[in-house]
Amino acid sequence: IIPSILFVIFSRFSIRQETRYMLLGNALLCDLIYILSYTLSAVFNAADLKLPKEACVLLLFLLALAYCGGLFTAAAMVLDTYIAILFPLRYIAILPASRTKKVIVLLWICSGAFPATFFLLLWSTQSFMPYVLEMCSVPVILVLTLNGTDAAKLCYWLAASVIFLCLFLMLCCYAILYFKTRKSGIWESISSRASVTFLMHHTVLFFYFSPLLAFLVESLLYINTVIGLQTGIWVSLAICNVLMILPKVLFPFLYGLRYREISASLRSMVRRKRLRLMS
């Protein structure tokens, strides 16, 4: 469904000129890159194929870039909703299409700079990187990071702090939107569009929060020697293969298909295919 939504966004000029659709397309592109990269990594590990060091570094960088890009874009989508609801008359002046493109470029730069700094710091710890390049598995790397040097542990906790900060910012924006609009009458019905949208956003936030909380609990248990190395790797496998993939799978259905313009365009494409088959 992600390539279909991306095709609709980039092929329709009217859709492509709106900020919310441009941010949605960027988020879906990041999720698609992450899913493809992680699937490729999982296939190589399942087949017991060892990648060259350069290919492993590139694959890990793509994973980190796509994850950071999706997270930062999701935060930008929340800020876009915040501005659109609280400043409707100034919204077009604040976020025109030209400025949105610059924001997306800035998001990609930040998404690339953050993992690049992380990898450079880890590269300086020579006792850690050889194991990472030999395994080239994200769950194993997360567990090995806690066994690494103080610099590796510092990178781990800094990355977790930045992610939690972004998610906390998103939650605060939604809470402010609710308190600002609760007397406007849009929350009277449980099945209203505002209530369903609010529930949908918090569902996505929950699925973004849950794997990070699980990683935090697992890290604390592993550091305090409550669980062993093998148990830590199995827990990390479950988190990476299920909990971290789940929000990226739900994102196009909860966000993309909810927009009327995108769903109508997809339905028209399906109708055309049916008409061609019948003719």
PyRosetta script that sets phi, psi and omega in degrees:
from pyrosetta import init, pose_from_sequence

init()
pose = pose_from_sequence("IIPSILFVIFSRFSIRQETRYMLLGNALLCDLIYILSYTLSAVFNAADLKLPKEACVLLLFLLALAYCGGLFTAAAMVLDTYIAILFPLRYIAILPASRTKKVIVLLWICSGAFPATFFLLLWSTQSFMPYVLEMCSVPVILVLTLNGTDAAKLCYWLAASVIFLCLFLMLCCYAILYFKTRKSGIWESISSRASVTFLMHHTVLFFYFSPLLAFLVESLLYINTVIGLQTGIWVSLAICNVLMILPKVLFPFLYGLRYREISASLRSMVRRKRLRLMS")
pose.set_psi(1, -27.8)
pose.set_omega(1, -178.2)
pose.set_phi(2, -64.0)
pose.set_psi(2, -48.3)
pose.set_omega(2, 176.8)
pose.set_phi(3, -60.1)
pose.set_psi(3, -33.9)
pose.set_omega(3, 179.0)
pose.set_phi(4, -64.8)
pose.set_psi(4, -44.5)
pose.set_omega(4, 179.4)
pose.set_phi(5, -66.8)
pose.set_psi(5, -40.0)
pose.set_omega(5, 177.9)
pose.set_phi(6, -63.1)
pose.set_psi(6, -39.1)
pose.set_omega(6, 178.1)
pose.set_phi(7, -63.2)
pose.set_psi(7, -41.4)
pose.set_omega(7, 178.7)
pose.set_phi(8, -63.7)
pose.set_psi(8, -43.7)
pose.set_omega(8, -176.6)
pose.set_phi(9, -65.8)
pose.set_psi(9, -46.0)
pose.set_omega(9, -174.6)
pose.set_phi(10, -83.1)
pose.set_psi(10, -14.8)
pose.set_omega(10, -179.5)
pose.set_phi(11, -93.9)
pose.set_psi(11, -20.0)
pose.set_omega(11, -180.0)
pose.set_phi(12, -101.2)
pose.set_psi(12, 118.7)
pose.set_omega(12, -176.9)
pose.set_phi(13, -64.9)
pose.set_psi(13, -40.2)
pose.set_omega(13, -178.9)
pose.set_phi(14, -64.8)
pose.set_psi(14, -38.2)
pose.set_omega(14, 178.2)
pose.set_phi(15, -72.3)
pose.set_psi(15, -38.1)
pose.set_omega(15, -176.5)
pose.set_phi(16, -68.4)
pose.set_psi(16, -17.1)
pose.set_omega(16, -177.6)
pose.set_phi(17, -91.0)
pose.set_psi(17, -3.5)
pose.set_omega(17, 179.8)
pose.set_phi(18, -96.2)
pose.set_psi(18, 139.2)
pose.set_omega(18, -175.0)
pose.set_phi(19, -61.0)
pose.set_psi(19, -45.3)
pose.set_omega(19, -175.7)
pose.set_phi(20, -63.2)
pose.set_psi(20, -36.3)
pose.set_omega(20, 179.9)
pose.set_phi(21, -75.3)
pose.set_psi(21, -33.9)
pose.set_omega(21, 177.2)
pose.set_phi(22, -66.2)
pose.set_psi(22, -42.4)
pose.set_omega(22, 177.1)
pose.set_phi(23, -66.9)
pose.set_psi(23, -38.9)
pose.set_omega(23, 177.0)
pose.set_phi(24, -61.9)
pose.set_psi(24, -44.7)
pose.set_omega(24, 178.3)
pose.set_phi(25, -62.1)
pose.set_psi(25, -39.0)
pose.set_omega(25, 178.7)
pose.set_phi(26, -66.4)
pose.set_psi(26, -41.2)
pose.set_omega(26, 178.9)
pose.set_phi(27, -64.2)
pose.set_psi(27, -42.9)
pose.set_omega(27, 179.5)
pose.set_phi(28, -66.8)
pose.set_psi(28, -35.8)
pose.set_omega(28, 177.6)
pose.set_phi(29, -64.3)
pose.set_psi(29, -42.4)
pose.set_omega(29, 177.4)
pose.set_phi(30, -63.2)
pose.set_psi(30, -42.3)
pose.set_omega(30, 179.0)
pose.set_phi(31, -64.5)
pose.set_psi(31, -39.0)
pose.set_omega(31, 179.3)
pose.set_phi(32, -65.0)
pose.set_psi(32, -42.7)
pose.set_omega(32, 177.9)
pose.set_phi(33, -63.0)
pose.set_psi(33, -41.4)
pose.set_omega(33, -179.4)
pose.set_phi(34, -64.7)
pose.set_psi(34, -46.4)
pose.set_omega(34, -177.8)
pose.set_phi(35, -63.6)
pose.set_psi(35, -43.3)
pose.set_omega(35, 179.8)
pose.set_phi(36, -65.7)
pose.set_psi(36, -43.0)
pose.set_omega(36, -179.3)
pose.set_phi(37, -66.1)
pose.set_psi(37, -43.4)
pose.set_omega(37, -179.0)
pose.set_phi(38, -68.9)
pose.set_psi(38, -37.1)
pose.set_omega(38, 176.5)
pose.set_phi(39, -63.3)
pose.set_psi(39, -41.2)
pose.set_omega(39, 177.5)
pose.set_phi(40, -61.6)
pose.set_psi(40, -43.6)
pose.set_omega(40, 178.0)
pose.set_phi(41, -63.0)
pose.set_psi(41, -42.4)
pose.set_omega(41, -180.0)
pose.set_phi(42, -65.6)
pose.set_psi(42, -37.7)
pose.set_omega(42, 179.2)
pose.set_phi(43, -65.4)
pose.set_psi(43, -43.6)
pose.set_omega(43, 178.9)
pose.set_phi(44, -63.7)
pose.set_psi(44, -40.3)
pose.set_omega(44, 179.5)
pose.set_phi(45, -69.7)
pose.set_psi(45, -38.0)
pose.set_omega(45, 178.6)
pose.set_phi(46, -67.1)
pose.set_psi(46, -33.5)
pose.set_omega(46, 178.7)
pose.set_phi(47, -85.3)
pose.set_psi(47, 0.7)
pose.set_omega(47, 179.4)
pose.set_phi(48, 58.0)
pose.set_psi(48, 40.5)
pose.set_omega(48, 177.1)
pose.set_phi(49, -100.4)
pose.set_psi(49, 127.6)
pose.set_omega(49, 179.9)
pose.set_phi(50, -92.3)
pose.set_psi(50, 123.3)
pose.set_omega(50, 179.8)
pose.set_phi(51, -81.1)
pose.set_psi(51, 152.8)
pose.set_omega(51, 170.0)
pose.set_phi(52, -61.2)
pose.set_psi(52, 157.8)
pose.set_omega(52, -176.1)
pose.set_phi(53, -59.9)
pose.set_psi(53, -41.8)
pose.set_omega(53, -179.5)
pose.set_phi(54, -64.6)
pose.set_psi(54, -41.7)
pose.set_omega(54, 179.3)
pose.set_phi(55, -66.5)
pose.set_psi(55, -36.9)
pose.set_omega(55, 178.9)
pose.set_phi(56, -65.7)
pose.set_psi(56, -43.9)
pose.set_omega(56, 178.8)
pose.set_phi(57, -62.9)
pose.set_psi(57, -41.8)
pose.set_omega(57, 179.2)
pose.set_phi(58, -63.8)
pose.set_psi(58, -41.7)
pose.set_omega(58, -179.9)
pose.set_phi(59, -65.5)
pose.set_psi(59, -43.4)
pose.set_omega(59, 178.8)
pose.set_phi(60, -65.8)
pose.set_psi(60, -37.3)
pose.set_omega(60, 178.5)
pose.set_phi(61, -66.8)
pose.set_psi(61, -39.8)
pose.set_omega(61, 177.7)
pose.set_phi(62, -63.1)
pose.set_psi(62, -40.1)
pose.set_omega(62, 178.5)
pose.set_phi(63, -62.9)
pose.set_psi(63, -46.8)
pose.set_omega(63, -180.0)
pose.set_phi(64, -66.2)
pose.set_psi(64, -40.2)
pose.set_omega(64, 178.9)
pose.set_phi(65, -62.7)
pose.set_psi(65, -46.4)
pose.set_omega(65, -178.2)
pose.set_phi(66, -67.6)
pose.set_psi(66, -39.0)
pose.set_omega(66, -179.5)
pose.set_phi(67, -67.1)
pose.set_psi(67, -46.0)
pose.set_omega(67, 178.3)
pose.set_phi(68, -64.1)
pose.set_psi(68, -40.0)
pose.set_omega(68, 179.1)
pose.set_phi(69, -62.6)
pose.set_psi(69, -42.8)
pose.set_omega(69, 177.7)
pose.set_phi(70, -65.0)
pose.set_psi(70, -40.1)
pose.set_omega(70, -179.6)
pose.set_phi(71, -68.1)
pose.set_psi(71, -46.6)
pose.set_omega(71, 180.0)
pose.set_phi(72, -65.8)
pose.set_psi(72, -36.8)
pose.set_omega(72, 178.4)
pose.set_phi(73, -68.4)
pose.set_psi(73, -37.6)
pose.set_omega(73, 176.3)
pose.set_phi(74, -62.3)
pose.set_psi(74, -40.1)
pose.set_omega(74, 176.0)
pose.set_phi(75, -64.6)
pose.set_psi(75, -38.7)
pose.set_omega(75, 177.7)
pose.set_phi(76, -66.3)
pose.set_psi(76, -34.8)
pose.set_omega(76, 176.8)
pose.set_phi(77, -64.8)
pose.set_psi(77, -37.2)
pose.set_omega(77, 177.2)
pose.set_phi(78, -66.0)
pose.set_psi(78, -43.9)
pose.set_omega(78, 177.8)
pose.set_phi(79, -64.0)
pose.set_psi(79, -36.0)
pose.set_omega(79, 176.9)
pose.set_phi(80, -63.0)
pose.set_psi(80, -44.5)
pose.set_omega(80, 176.8)
pose.set_phi(81, -62.9)
pose.set_psi(81, -40.0)
pose.set_omega(81, 180.0)
pose.set_phi(82, -60.8)
pose.set_psi(82, -46.3)
pose.set_omega(82, -179.4)
pose.set_phi(83, -68.7)
pose.set_psi(83, -39.9)
pose.set_omega(83, -177.3)
pose.set_phi(84, -64.9)
pose.set_psi(84, -34.5)
pose.set_omega(84, -177.2)
pose.set_phi(85, -84.7)
pose.set_psi(85, -42.1)
pose.set_omega(85, -175.8)
pose.set_phi(86, -85.0)
pose.set_psi(86, -24.7)
pose.set_omega(86, 179.8)
pose.set_phi(87, -129.7)
pose.set_psi(87, 63.2)
pose.set_omega(87, -174.8)
pose.set_phi(88, -65.0)
pose.set_psi(88, -34.8)
pose.set_omega(88, -177.5)
pose.set_phi(89, -75.6)
pose.set_psi(89, -25.7)
pose.set_omega(89, -179.1)
pose.set_phi(90, -103.2)
pose.set_psi(90, 4.8)
pose.set_omega(90, -173.1)
pose.set_phi(91, -62.5)
pose.set_psi(91, -47.5)
pose.set_omega(91, -177.5)
pose.set_phi(92, -64.1)
pose.set_psi(92, -35.4)
pose.set_omega(92, 178.6)
pose.set_phi(93, -71.7)
pose.set_psi(93, -34.0)
pose.set_omega(93, -178.9)
pose.set_phi(94, -75.6)
pose.set_psi(94, -43.6)
pose.set_omega(94, -175.8)
pose.set_phi(95, -128.2)
pose.set_psi(95, 72.2)
pose.set_omega(95, 172.3)
pose.set_phi(96, -74.2)
pose.set_psi(96, 172.2)
pose.set_omega(96, -177.0)
pose.set_phi(97, -62.3)
pose.set_psi(97, -38.4)
pose.set_omega(97, -179.3)
pose.set_phi(98, -64.5)
pose.set_psi(98, -40.7)
pose.set_omega(98, 179.6)
pose.set_phi(99, -71.5)
pose.set_psi(99, -32.4)
pose.set_omega(99, 178.4)
pose.set_phi(100, -63.7)
pose.set_psi(100, -38.6)
pose.set_omega(100, 177.4)
pose.set_phi(101, -62.7)
pose.set_psi(101, -39.2)
pose.set_omega(101, 177.2)
pose.set_phi(102, -66.7)
pose.set_psi(102, -36.8)
pose.set_omega(102, 177.5)
pose.set_phi(103, -63.8)
pose.set_psi(103, -40.9)
pose.set_omega(103, 179.5)
pose.set_phi(104, -65.3)
pose.set_psi(104, -41.3)
pose.set_omega(104, 176.4)
pose.set_phi(105, -61.8)
pose.set_psi(105, -42.1)
pose.set_omega(105, 177.9)
pose.set_phi(106, -63.0)
pose.set_psi(106, -38.0)
pose.set_omega(106, 177.8)
pose.set_phi(107, -62.8)
pose.set_psi(107, -40.7)
pose.set_omega(107, 178.4)
pose.set_phi(108, -67.7)
pose.set_psi(108, -37.7)
pose.set_omega(108, 178.2)
pose.set_phi(109, -64.3)
pose.set_psi(109, -46.4)
pose.set_omega(109, 178.4)
pose.set_phi(110, -64.4)
pose.set_psi(110, -38.3)
pose.set_omega(110, 179.6)
pose.set_phi(111, -66.0)
pose.set_psi(111, -32.0)
pose.set_omega(111, 177.4)
pose.set_phi(112, -82.4)
pose.set_psi(112, -34.2)
pose.set_omega(112, -178.2)
pose.set_phi(113, -69.5)
pose.set_psi(113, -37.3)
pose.set_omega(113, -176.8)
pose.set_phi(114, -65.0)
pose.set_psi(114, -53.1)
pose.set_omega(114, 177.2)
pose.set_phi(115, -68.0)
pose.set_psi(115, -29.6)
pose.set_omega(115, 177.9)
pose.set_phi(116, -63.1)
pose.set_psi(116, -43.3)
pose.set_omega(116, 175.9)
pose.set_phi(117, -62.4)
pose.set_psi(117, -40.7)
pose.set_omega(117, 179.2)
pose.set_phi(118, -61.0)
pose.set_psi(118, -46.8)
pose.set_omega(118, -178.7)
pose.set_phi(119, -68.3)
pose.set_psi(119, -37.3)
pose.set_omega(119, 178.9)
pose.set_phi(120, -64.6)
pose.set_psi(120, -38.9)
pose.set_omega(120, 178.4)
pose.set_phi(121, -67.7)
pose.set_psi(121, -38.9)
pose.set_omega(121, 177.8)
pose.set_phi(122, -70.8)
pose.set_psi(122, -32.7)
pose.set_omega(122, -179.6)
pose.set_phi(123, -64.6)
pose.set_psi(123, -29.3)
pose.set_omega(123, 178.9)
pose.set_phi(124, -70.4)
pose.set_psi(124, -18.9)
pose.set_omega(124, 177.1)
pose.set_phi(125, -93.0)
pose.set_psi(125, 90.2)
pose.set_omega(125, -173.8)
pose.set_phi(126, -64.1)
pose.set_psi(126, -23.0)
pose.set_omega(126, -179.4)
pose.set_phi(127, -76.1)
pose.set_psi(127, -11.9)
pose.set_omega(127, -176.1)
pose.set_phi(128, -104.0)
pose.set_psi(128, -44.0)
pose.set_omega(128, -171.0)
pose.set_phi(129, -63.2)
pose.set_psi(129, -37.0)
pose.set_omega(129, 179.2)
pose.set_phi(130, -57.1)
pose.set_psi(130, -39.7)
pose.set_omega(130, 178.4)
pose.set_phi(131, -66.9)
pose.set_psi(131, -38.8)
pose.set_omega(131, 179.7)
pose.set_phi(132, -62.8)
pose.set_psi(132, -46.4)
pose.set_omega(132, -177.6)
pose.set_phi(133, -70.2)
pose.set_psi(133, -26.5)
pose.set_omega(133, 178.5)
pose.set_phi(134, -76.1)
pose.set_psi(134, -41.0)
pose.set_omega(134, -178.7)
pose.set_phi(135, -79.0)
pose.set_psi(135, -53.3)
pose.set_omega(135, -178.6)
pose.set_phi(136, 56.0)
pose.set_psi(136, 41.5)
pose.set_omega(136, 177.9)
pose.set_phi(137, -126.9)
pose.set_psi(137, 126.3)
pose.set_omega(137, -175.7)
pose.set_phi(138, -60.0)
pose.set_psi(138, -47.5)
pose.set_omega(138, 178.8)
pose.set_phi(139, -60.1)
pose.set_psi(139, -40.3)
pose.set_omega(139, 179.2)
pose.set_phi(140, -66.4)
pose.set_psi(140, -38.9)
pose.set_omega(140, -179.6)
pose.set_phi(141, -63.6)
pose.set_psi(141, -40.7)
pose.set_omega(141, -179.8)
pose.set_phi(142, -63.2)
pose.set_psi(142, -37.6)
pose.set_omega(142, 178.1)
pose.set_phi(143, -73.9)
pose.set_psi(143, -40.7)
pose.set_omega(143, 179.8)
pose.set_phi(144, -66.0)
pose.set_psi(144, -27.7)
pose.set_omega(144, 178.2)
pose.set_phi(145, -60.3)
pose.set_psi(145, -38.5)
pose.set_omega(145, 179.4)
pose.set_phi(146, -71.6)
pose.set_psi(146, -17.5)
pose.set_omega(146, 175.0)
pose.set_phi(147, -94.4)
pose.set_psi(147, -2.9)
pose.set_omega(147, -175.6)
pose.set_phi(148, -81.6)
pose.set_psi(148, -160.8)
pose.set_omega(148, -178.6)
pose.set_phi(149, -77.8)
pose.set_psi(149, 177.5)
pose.set_omega(149, 178.9)
pose.set_phi(150, -64.1)
pose.set_psi(150, -32.4)
pose.set_omega(150, 178.5)
pose.set_phi(151, -65.7)
pose.set_psi(151, -40.7)
pose.set_omega(151, 178.4)
pose.set_phi(152, -64.7)
pose.set_psi(152, -42.4)
pose.set_omega(152, 178.7)
pose.set_phi(153, -65.3)
pose.set_psi(153, -37.9)
pose.set_omega(153, 178.3)
pose.set_phi(154, -63.0)
pose.set_psi(154, -42.4)
pose.set_omega(154, 177.3)
pose.set_phi(155, -61.3)
pose.set_psi(155, -41.2)
pose.set_omega(155, -179.2)
pose.set_phi(156, -60.7)
pose.set_psi(156, -48.4)
pose.set_omega(156, -176.5)
pose.set_phi(157, -74.5)
pose.set_psi(157, -30.8)
pose.set_omega(157, 175.8)
pose.set_phi(158, -67.0)
pose.set_psi(158, -42.2)
pose.set_omega(158, 178.1)
pose.set_phi(159, -62.4)
pose.set_psi(159, -43.0)
pose.set_omega(159, 178.1)
pose.set_phi(160, -63.1)
pose.set_psi(160, -38.0)
pose.set_omega(160, -179.5)
pose.set_phi(161, -66.8)
pose.set_psi(161, -41.4)
pose.set_omega(161, 179.0)
pose.set_phi(162, -63.9)
pose.set_psi(162, -42.0)
pose.set_omega(162, 179.7)
pose.set_phi(163, -64.7)
pose.set_psi(163, -43.5)
pose.set_omega(163, 178.3)
pose.set_phi(164, -65.2)
pose.set_psi(164, -33.6)
pose.set_omega(164, 177.9)
pose.set_phi(165, -64.9)
pose.set_psi(165, -42.8)
pose.set_omega(165, 178.3)
pose.set_phi(166, -63.3)
pose.set_psi(166, -44.7)
pose.set_omega(166, -179.5)
pose.set_phi(167, -67.9)
pose.set_psi(167, -35.4)
pose.set_omega(167, 176.9)
pose.set_phi(168, -66.9)
pose.set_psi(168, -37.7)
pose.set_omega(168, 176.0)
pose.set_phi(169, -62.3)
pose.set_psi(169, -41.9)
pose.set_omega(169, 178.3)
pose.set_phi(170, -63.4)
pose.set_psi(170, -42.8)
pose.set_omega(170, -179.7)
pose.set_phi(171, -65.3)
pose.set_psi(171, -39.2)
pose.set_omega(171, 178.8)
pose.set_phi(172, -64.7)
pose.set_psi(172, -40.7)
pose.set_omega(172, 178.7)
pose.set_phi(173, -62.4)
pose.set_psi(173, -42.5)
pose.set_omega(173, 178.6)
pose.set_phi(174, -65.7)
pose.set_psi(174, -38.5)
pose.set_omega(174, 179.1)
pose.set_phi(175, -65.5)
pose.set_psi(175, -41.6)
pose.set_omega(175, 178.6)
pose.set_phi(176, -64.5)
pose.set_psi(176, -40.8)
pose.set_omega(176, 178.3)
pose.set_phi(177, -61.3)
pose.set_psi(177, -39.6)
pose.set_omega(177, -179.6)
pose.set_phi(178, -65.5)
pose.set_psi(178, -46.7)
pose.set_omega(178, -177.9)
pose.set_phi(179, -69.5)
pose.set_psi(179, -28.5)
pose.set_omega(179, 178.7)
pose.set_phi(180, -76.1)
pose.set_psi(180, -27.7)
pose.set_omega(180, -173.2)
pose.set_phi(181, -114.0)
pose.set_psi(181, 5.8)
pose.set_omega(181, -174.9)
pose.set_phi(182, -69.4)
pose.set_psi(182, -21.1)
pose.set_omega(182, 179.4)
pose.set_phi(183, -96.4)
pose.set_psi(183, 6.2)
pose.set_omega(183, -177.3)
pose.set_phi(184, -86.9)
pose.set_psi(184, -8.4)
pose.set_omega(184, 177.1)
pose.set_phi(185, 92.6)
pose.set_psi(185, 1.5)
pose.set_omega(185, -177.8)
pose.set_phi(186, -84.3)
pose.set_psi(186, -7.2)
pose.set_omega(186, -178.2)
pose.set_phi(187, -105.2)
pose.set_psi(187, 10.7)
pose.set_omega(187, -174.4)
pose.set_phi(188, -65.9)
pose.set_psi(188, -41.8)
pose.set_omega(188, -178.6)
pose.set_phi(189, -101.1)
pose.set_psi(189, 140.0)
pose.set_omega(189, 178.8)
pose.set_phi(190, -66.7)
pose.set_psi(190, -31.8)
pose.set_omega(190, -178.2)
pose.set_phi(191, -90.8)
pose.set_psi(191, 9.7)
pose.set_omega(191, 178.6)
pose.set_phi(192, -67.5)
pose.set_psi(192, 159.6)
pose.set_omega(192, -177.6)
pose.set_phi(193, -62.9)
pose.set_psi(193, -37.0)
pose.set_omega(193, 179.8)
pose.set_phi(194, -66.2)
pose.set_psi(194, -42.9)
pose.set_omega(194, -179.5)
pose.set_phi(195, -65.9)
pose.set_psi(195, -43.4)
pose.set_omega(195, 179.5)
pose.set_phi(196, -65.0)
pose.set_psi(196, -41.1)
pose.set_omega(196, 178.5)
pose.set_phi(197, -64.0)
pose.set_psi(197, -43.4)
pose.set_omega(197, 178.8)
pose.set_phi(198, -60.7)
pose.set_psi(198, -44.6)
pose.set_omega(198, 178.6)
pose.set_phi(199, -64.6)
pose.set_psi(199, -39.3)
pose.set_omega(199, -179.8)
pose.set_phi(200, -63.9)
pose.set_psi(200, -44.8)
pose.set_omega(200, 179.2)
pose.set_phi(201, -62.3)
pose.set_psi(201, -42.4)
pose.set_omega(201, -178.9)
pose.set_phi(202, -72.3)
pose.set_psi(202, -26.0)
pose.set_omega(202, 173.2)
pose.set_phi(203, -65.4)
pose.set_psi(203, -44.5)
pose.set_omega(203, 177.7)
pose.set_phi(204, -64.2)
pose.set_psi(204, -41.7)
pose.set_omega(204, 178.0)
pose.set_phi(205, -61.0)
pose.set_psi(205, -40.2)
pose.set_omega(205, 179.2)
pose.set_phi(206, -61.8)
pose.set_psi(206, -42.8)
pose.set_omega(206, -179.3)
pose.set_phi(207, -72.0)
pose.set_psi(207, -21.2)
pose.set_omega(207, 172.5)
pose.set_phi(208, -79.8)
pose.set_psi(208, -35.9)
pose.set_omega(208, -178.6)
pose.set_phi(209, -73.0)
pose.set_psi(209, -41.3)
pose.set_omega(209, -169.9)
pose.set_phi(210, -58.5)
pose.set_psi(210, -45.3)
pose.set_omega(210, 178.4)
pose.set_phi(211, -65.9)
pose.set_psi(211, -32.7)
pose.set_omega(211, 178.8)
pose.set_phi(212, -69.0)
pose.set_psi(212, -40.4)
pose.set_omega(212, 176.0)
pose.set_phi(213, -64.3)
pose.set_psi(213, -39.0)
pose.set_omega(213, 178.5)
pose.set_phi(214, -64.8)
pose.set_psi(214, -40.7)
pose.set_omega(214, 176.7)
pose.set_phi(215, -63.4)
pose.set_psi(215, -40.1)
pose.set_omega(215, -179.4)
pose.set_phi(216, -64.3)
pose.set_psi(216, -45.7)
pose.set_omega(216, 178.7)
pose.set_phi(217, -63.4)
pose.set_psi(217, -43.7)
pose.set_omega(217, 179.8)
pose.set_phi(218, -63.8)
pose.set_psi(218, -38.8)
pose.set_omega(218, 179.3)
pose.set_phi(219, -64.7)
pose.set_psi(219, -43.3)
pose.set_omega(219, 178.9)
pose.set_phi(220, -64.8)
pose.set_psi(220, -40.2)
pose.set_omega(220, 178.2)
pose.set_phi(221, -65.8)
pose.set_psi(221, -38.4)
pose.set_omega(221, -178.9)
pose.set_phi(222, -71.5)
pose.set_psi(222, -40.2)
pose.set_omega(222, 179.5)
pose.set_phi(223, -63.9)
pose.set_psi(223, -38.5)
pose.set_omega(223, -179.8)
pose.set_phi(224, -86.3)
pose.set_psi(224, 13.3)
pose.set_omega(224, 176.4)
pose.set_phi(225, 56.2)
pose.set_psi(225, 31.4)
pose.set_omega(225, 173.8)
pose.set_phi(226, -77.7)
pose.set_psi(226, -36.0)
pose.set_omega(226, 175.8)
pose.set_phi(227, -120.0)
pose.set_psi(227, 156.1)
pose.set_omega(227, -179.4)
pose.set_phi(228, -89.8)
pose.set_psi(228, -177.3)
pose.set_omega(228, -177.8)
pose.set_phi(229, -66.2)
pose.set_psi(229, -43.8)
pose.set_omega(229, -178.4)
pose.set_phi(230, -65.1)
pose.set_psi(230, -41.9)
pose.set_omega(230, 177.6)
pose.set_phi(231, -63.6)
pose.set_psi(231, -40.8)
pose.set_omega(231, 178.3)
pose.set_phi(232, -61.2)
pose.set_psi(232, -39.2)
pose.set_omega(232, 179.0)
pose.set_phi(233, -67.3)
pose.set_psi(233, -40.4)
pose.set_omega(233, 178.9)
pose.set_phi(234, -65.3)
pose.set_psi(234, -41.0)
pose.set_omega(234, 177.8)
pose.set_phi(235, -64.5)
pose.set_psi(235, -42.4)
pose.set_omega(235, 178.1)
pose.set_phi(236, -63.6)
pose.set_psi(236, -36.9)
pose.set_omega(236, 176.6)
pose.set_phi(237, -61.7)
pose.set_psi(237, -44.8)
pose.set_omega(237, 179.8)
pose.set_phi(238, -63.5)
pose.set_psi(238, -40.7)
pose.set_omega(238, -179.2)
pose.set_phi(239, -67.4)
pose.set_psi(239, -46.6)
pose.set_omega(239, -176.8)
pose.set_phi(240, -69.6)
pose.set_psi(240, -39.1)
pose.set_omega(240, -174.5)
pose.set_phi(241, -83.4)
pose.set_psi(241, -19.7)
pose.set_omega(241, -176.4)
pose.set_phi(242, -120.0)
pose.set_psi(242, -63.1)
pose.set_omega(242, -170.5)
pose.set_phi(243, -67.6)
pose.set_psi(243, -36.2)
pose.set_omega(243, -178.5)
pose.set_phi(244, -81.2)
pose.set_psi(244, -23.4)
pose.set_omega(244, 178.5)
pose.set_phi(245, -84.2)
pose.set_psi(245, -31.6)
pose.set_omega(245, -173.8)
pose.set_phi(246, -57.3)
pose.set_psi(246, -48.4)
pose.set_omega(246, 179.0)
pose.set_phi(247, -63.9)
pose.set_psi(247, -30.0)
pose.set_omega(247, 179.1)
pose.set_phi(248, -73.6)
pose.set_psi(248, -26.6)
pose.set_omega(248, 175.4)
pose.set_phi(249, -77.3)
pose.set_psi(249, -38.2)
pose.set_omega(249, -178.6)
pose.set_phi(250, -77.1)
pose.set_psi(250, -25.0)
pose.set_omega(250, -174.0)
pose.set_phi(251, -55.3)
pose.set_psi(251, -48.9)
pose.set_omega(251, -179.0)
pose.set_phi(252, -65.4)
pose.set_psi(252, -29.9)
pose.set_omega(252, -179.9)
pose.set_phi(253, -77.7)
pose.set_psi(253, -40.1)
pose.set_omega(253, -177.4)
pose.set_phi(254, -78.8)
pose.set_psi(254, -31.9)
pose.set_omega(254, -178.3)
pose.set_phi(255, -103.6)
pose.set_psi(255, -55.9)
pose.set_omega(255, -171.8)
pose.set_phi(256, -63.3)
pose.set_psi(256, -51.8)
pose.set_omega(256, -176.3)
pose.set_phi(257, -74.9)
pose.set_psi(257, -10.4)
pose.set_omega(257, 179.3)
pose.set_phi(258, -77.0)
pose.set_psi(258, -26.9)
pose.set_omega(258, 177.6)
pose.set_phi(259, -70.7)
pose.set_psi(259, 129.7)
pose.set_omega(259, -174.9)
pose.set_phi(260, -63.5)
pose.set_psi(260, -40.6)
pose.set_omega(260, -177.2)
pose.set_phi(261, -63.3)
pose.set_psi(261, -41.7)
pose.set_omega(261, -178.6)
pose.set_phi(262, -70.0)
pose.set_psi(262, -45.8)
pose.set_omega(262, -179.8)
pose.set_phi(263, -64.2)
pose.set_psi(263, -38.3)
pose.set_omega(263, 178.0)
pose.set_phi(264, -65.5)
pose.set_psi(264, -39.7)
pose.set_omega(264, 178.7)
pose.set_phi(265, -65.5)
pose.set_psi(265, -40.3)
pose.set_omega(265, 178.0)
pose.set_phi(266, -65.5)
pose.set_psi(266, -39.7)
pose.set_omega(266, 178.2)
pose.set_phi(267, -65.1)
pose.set_psi(267, -38.3)
pose.set_omega(267, 178.1)
pose.set_phi(268, -65.8)
pose.set_psi(268, -35.9)
pose.set_omega(268, 177.1)
pose.set_phi(269, -64.8)
pose.set_psi(269, -41.0)
pose.set_omega(269, 179.3)
pose.set_phi(270, -65.8)
pose.set_psi(270, -39.5)
pose.set_omega(270, 179.2)
pose.set_phi(271, -62.9)
pose.set_psi(271, -41.5)
pose.set_omega(271, 179.6)
pose.set_phi(272, -61.9)
pose.set_psi(272, -40.7)
pose.set_omega(272, 179.1)
pose.set_phi(273, -64.8)
pose.set_psi(273, -40.3)
pose.set_omega(273, 178.9)
pose.set_phi(274, -65.3)
pose.set_psi(274, -40.8)
pose.set_omega(274, 179.5)
pose.set_phi(275, -64.4)
pose.set_psi(275, -38.1)
pose.set_omega(275, 178.6)
pose.set_phi(276, -66.1)
pose.set_psi(276, -41.6)
pose.set_omega(276, 179.8)
pose.set_phi(277, -64.7)
pose.set_psi(277, -41.9)
pose.set_omega(277, 179.9)
pose.set_phi(278, -67.3)
pose.set_psi(278, -39.1)
pose.set_omega(278, 179.0)
pose.set_phi(279, -67.5)
pose.dump_pdb("model.pdb")
